[in-house]
Amino acid sequence: MLKISGLDAYYGDSKIIDNLTLDVPKGKIVALIGRNGVGKSTTLKSVMGLTKTPRGSVKLDGTEMLKLKPYERAKLGIGYVPQGRDIFPQMTVEENLHLGLTIKGKKAKVPDNVISLFPVISKFALRKGGDLSGGQQQQLAIARALASEPKLLILDEPTEGIQPSVIEDIGYAIKKINEWTGISILIVEQYLDFVLDVADEYYVMDKGQVVMHGDVAYANKEEIQTRMTI
């Protein structure tokens, strides 16, 4: 599915990602975790073509994307929810969702399974995005990314600034959409309990490199926490 190998990424002259290798197998949920500032979000932006990546490879289903523009990568089947959600606050929930359908054409509609997982869609369809709570905005952002039925969903800090009950709802929705559709999911997250609940595999990142990788089913929480705080 998604294969990153030997990747370097820069902001200006500063090297943020150094020789990174990471795989998201087809149908799996993979989490990238670590402290603030270690390069997690930069990794996601590099997948989307939003950073300078002079060396390495980023492939989706065998197609090299390193020289493709961000919109070309999205058309290959990537749904991306950035940190901070980036919904359009002056547009309604319905209008925000329609933007997620533009890749599929005018006659496309939001899949029924997405509507069932995110009640905010039908309950607040005509409400402006900026009037929603933080948790509702996050649900809208994820639903918008799923509207085009991508092969790969990328989520940057989906639990940030969200109350525990909504975090549970988001975790449930992520697991269910993966179960129902087989979509691959890459999550950047700092909330370890959330990762251990929803993910199949995890990568721990530090100083732009992967320092630990494993199967969540065999994860040692204390060992992971130690690697995240070194």
Steps between C-alpha positions, in 0.01 A plus 500: 500500500709797624876449498742770614868420462821696546306826527658835588283807554590864559343824613721760334856390572403302812491123463202364690470143368813289461501179294150399614352162416139416588231271359121508526377156384172469312205500736701579812492787750851628571589764761805726500571621852760707684563827681423842354746616237645164397366509143168319515286765332781570254483135398132534414560826314778329305258226395263772378772694314500800735872497590832495317599134454820479293577136574309179551179336382130531585286243320126433511408160357833500315458846345785738584359827626810697588477728195120529498315811615277477810174492299641223280580295809148554633357375171694176540281430803622683810274672751689737731388662825771744614569607856244766588242342266486787244125496448344809343332683792268718287372204299232262622567139591337397173713741297818381669409142412435588137858624475613151593304363206656722231756235405218255416292738288165679519281192541697358793340472843623436851504123568227377735752338735672837553167666580413226750835534681492879527156622617621862475446472123124455513432671834680826415502496120403867470708629790820691422819310568630774727199457730580137574692383807860385460396135505225558245743684274740206519223259408405723207862518383535121507165452326602749230824308440304173477233640269705423189558140617882519499737202513702662776382727783762719672414656837723750681432511877129407483460514881659843548284732711207258512309379805535131599147393400549634146844338481326167561251576221780588258692185590189290443436667164859445385488131587159450341585676172813287478300185572220581253706632209851361546645850468860543614552767768811688614461694826739743667418505869647568846219345705642151548186336639312607187772350281498171688121485465463571128827413320640173366862619486695788649817692420678713760684797352780715640716766333361424156559126513312186603643366825244227571243300302268223603164326501251656742383155606842439656573857608665577834346829607774590746774431245324716240455784750869482584600527133262793458663695786872435438 
